[in-house]
Amino acid sequence: MPTIHKHRIPILTTFDVPPGMVIERIIGPCWGITVRSRSVVGTACAGCQQFFGGEISALTELATESRNVAMDRLEENAIEQGANIVLGMRFDSGELMQNTNEIVAYGTAARMKAFTADSQQ
Protein backbone atom coordinates (compact mmCIF):
# COMPACT_ATOMS: atom_id res chain seq x y z
CA MET A 1 0.00 0.00 0.00
CA PRO A 2 1.46 3.44 -0.94
CA THR A 3 2.47 5.81 1.84
CA ILE A 4 0.49 9.05 2.07
CA HIS A 5 2.88 11.94 1.54
CA LYS A 6 2.33 14.79 4.06
CA HIS A 7 3.25 18.43 3.52
CA ARG A 8 3.66 21.29 6.00
CA ILE A 9 1.62 23.74 3.90
CA PRO A 10 -1.30 23.18 1.52
CA ILE A 11 -0.23 22.50 -2.06
CA LEU A 12 -3.28 22.90 -4.29
CA THR A 13 -3.73 22.26 -8.00
CA THR A 14 -6.39 24.97 -8.16
CA PHE A 15 -6.36 28.65 -7.25
CA ASP A 16 -9.25 28.17 -4.80
CA VAL A 17 -8.16 28.72 -1.19
CA PRO A 18 -9.56 26.48 1.54
CA PRO A 19 -12.98 27.46 2.95
CA GLY A 20 -12.80 30.27 5.49
CA MET A 21 -9.47 31.54 4.13
CA VAL A 22 -8.54 34.42 1.80
CA ILE A 23 -5.38 35.29 -0.10
CA GLU A 24 -3.48 37.95 1.79
CA ARG A 25 -0.63 38.28 -0.71
CA ILE A 26 0.66 36.60 -3.87
CA ILE A 27 4.41 36.13 -3.48
CA GLY A 28 5.25 34.71 -6.90
CA PRO A 29 6.51 31.58 -8.64
CA CYS A 30 7.99 28.69 -6.71
CA TRP A 31 9.38 25.39 -7.91
CA GLY A 32 11.16 22.20 -7.04
CA ILE A 33 13.35 20.25 -9.45
CA THR A 34 14.92 16.80 -9.48
CA VAL A 35 16.87 15.03 -12.19
CA ARG A 36 16.79 11.24 -12.14
CA SER A 37 18.33 8.48 -14.18
CA ARG A 38 17.41 4.83 -14.44
CA SER A 39 20.08 2.38 -13.37
CA VAL A 40 21.29 -0.30 -15.77
CA VAL A 41 19.60 -2.93 -13.58
CA GLY A 42 16.35 -0.93 -13.47
CA THR A 43 16.40 -0.48 -17.24
CA ALA A 44 16.98 -4.23 -17.74
CA CYS A 45 14.12 -5.11 -15.35
CA ALA A 46 11.84 -2.64 -17.12
CA GLY A 47 12.77 -4.22 -20.44
CA CYS A 48 11.79 -7.65 -19.10
CA GLN A 49 8.43 -6.31 -17.89
CA GLN A 50 7.85 -4.70 -21.30
CA PHE A 51 8.36 -8.07 -22.94
CA PHE A 52 5.48 -9.61 -20.96
CA GLY A 53 3.27 -6.49 -20.95
CA GLY A 54 1.51 -4.72 -18.13
CA GLU A 55 2.66 -2.04 -15.74
CA ILE A 56 6.39 -1.43 -15.46
CA SER A 57 6.49 -1.21 -11.67
CA ALA A 58 10.17 -0.17 -11.43
CA LEU A 59 9.48 2.91 -13.54
CA THR A 60 6.21 3.66 -11.73
CA GLU A 61 8.10 3.62 -8.43
CA LEU A 62 10.85 5.88 -9.85
CA ALA A 63 8.27 8.34 -11.22
CA THR A 64 6.38 8.47 -7.91
CA GLU A 65 9.54 8.99 -5.88
CA SER A 66 10.75 11.69 -8.30
CA ARG A 67 7.48 13.62 -8.12
CA ASN A 68 7.51 13.44 -4.31
CA VAL A 69 11.06 14.84 -4.22
CA ALA A 70 10.10 17.65 -6.62
CA MET A 71 7.04 18.49 -4.47
CA ASP A 72 9.14 18.51 -1.28
CA ARG A 73 11.55 20.95 -2.93
CA LEU A 74 8.63 23.07 -4.18
CA GLU A 75 7.32 23.28 -0.62
CA GLU A 76 10.76 24.26 0.71
CA ASN A 77 11.12 26.97 -1.95
CA ALA A 78 7.67 28.37 -1.13
CA ILE A 79 8.32 28.40 2.63
CA GLU A 80 11.71 30.09 2.11
CA GLN A 81 9.84 32.87 0.29
CA GLY A 82 7.41 33.30 3.20
CA ALA A 83 4.46 31.39 1.72
CA ASN A 84 1.98 29.34 3.70
CA ILE A 85 0.20 27.92 0.62
CA VAL A 86 1.03 26.96 -2.98
CA LEU A 87 -1.67 27.55 -5.58
CA GLY A 88 -1.97 26.13 -9.10
CA MET A 89 0.68 23.41 -8.63
CA ARG A 90 1.65 21.52 -11.78
CA PHE A 91 4.27 18.98 -12.87
CA ASP A 92 6.42 19.11 -15.96
CA SER A 93 9.08 16.69 -17.11
CA GLY A 94 11.48 16.25 -19.94
CA GLU A 95 14.37 14.09 -21.00
CA LEU A 96 17.74 15.80 -20.53
CA MET A 97 19.78 12.97 -22.02
CA GLN A 98 19.22 9.27 -22.63
CA ASN A 99 17.71 7.61 -19.53
CA THR A 100 17.79 10.93 -17.59
CA ASN A 101 14.65 12.93 -16.81
CA GLU A 102 14.04 16.29 -15.18
CA ILE A 103 10.88 16.54 -13.09
CA VAL A 104 9.67 20.01 -12.08
CA ALA A 105 6.87 20.83 -9.65
CA TYR A 106 5.86 24.49 -9.91
CA GLY A 107 3.15 26.79 -8.67
CA THR A 108 2.35 30.15 -7.13
CA ALA A 109 3.58 30.89 -3.61
CA ALA A 110 1.09 32.89 -1.56
CA ARG A 111 0.13 33.94 1.96
CA MET A 112 -3.37 33.15 3.14
CA LYS A 113 -5.19 34.17 6.28
CA ALA A 114 -8.51 33.47 7.94
CA PHE A 115 -11.51 35.27 6.45
CA THR A 116 -12.72 38.15 8.64
CA ALA A 117 -14.95 41.17 8.14
CA ASP A 118 -11.72 43.14 7.55
CA SER A 119 -10.88 40.78 4.65
CA GLN A 120 -13.79 42.17 2.61
CA GLN A 121 -12.34 45.67 2.48
N, C-alpha and C positions, 0 to 999 in steps of 0.2 A: 504494500500500500504506500503511495507517495506521501512524503512529509509535507505538511502545510507550511509554507514559507511565510514568516511573520515580518512585518516592517514596523519601524518606529513612528512613521508618519503615514497618513493615507496617500496612496498612489492610485489615482483614478484614471480611467481611460476616457472619461468624459470631462466636460468643463462644468458639470453640476456639482456644487459643494454639498456636503452632507446636510440633511435637514437641521434647521435651527442655527446654521452657520452662514456667514457672509464673507466675501473676499474683502480683506482689508487693504491688500496691496499685491500687485503683480510684480514679482522680482525679475523674472526673465527666464531664458532657456536654461535647462539643466540636462545633464546626460551622464551616462555610464557606458564605458566601452570595455570589451574584452576581445582578445584575439586568441583563437583556439586552433589547434591542429589535431588531426587524427593520428594515432600511433600506427605503426606498421602492423602490429598485432590487431588493433581495432579495425583497420581497413581490411585485413584478411578475413576477420570474423564477419564483418559486414558483407564482404563478397560472398562468403558461404551462405549467409542468410538470404542474399539476393537470389542465389541459385535455386533455393527451395521456395522462395516467395514469402509474402507476409511482411510484418513489421520488422524493421531492422533495429532491434532493441538497443544495441550499442550506440547507434547514432541518435536515437531518441533520448537516451540518457545523457549523451554529450550535449545535445541541443538544450535540454531542460536545465542542466547544470550551468551552461553558458548564459542562458537568459536570466537565471537567478543571480549570477555574478554581476551581469550588466545592471540588473535592477538594484542590487545592493549598492553598486557604485553610483547609480543615479540618485538614490536616496542620500548617500553621503554628500554628493555634490550639492543637492538641494539644501540640506541641513547646513552645510558650510556657508551657503549664501543667506541663511537666516529664514529659510522656508519652513513651514509646518504642514505643507500639503504640496503634492505634485498633481497638476491637472493635465489632461490630454496626453497621457503617456502612450508611447508607441514603441515598436521594435523595428529595427532595420538590420539587414545583414548583407554581406557581400563577400565574395571570394577575393582574398588579397593575393594569394598564389596557390598553386596546386595543393589541395588538402588543408588549406588554412583559411579560416573564415573569421571575419570581424562581425561582432554582434553589438549593436548600439541600442540602448534604451534611452529615450529622450522624452522630454515633456516641458511643462511650464511650471517653474517654481513660484509659489505664492505664499502669502500669509493669510490665514483665515481667523475669524474670531466669532464668538457667539453673537447671534442676532439679538439686538436690543432696539428700543425705540430710537436711540441715537443713530443706529445703523441706517435708518431710513433717510436721514438728512443728507 
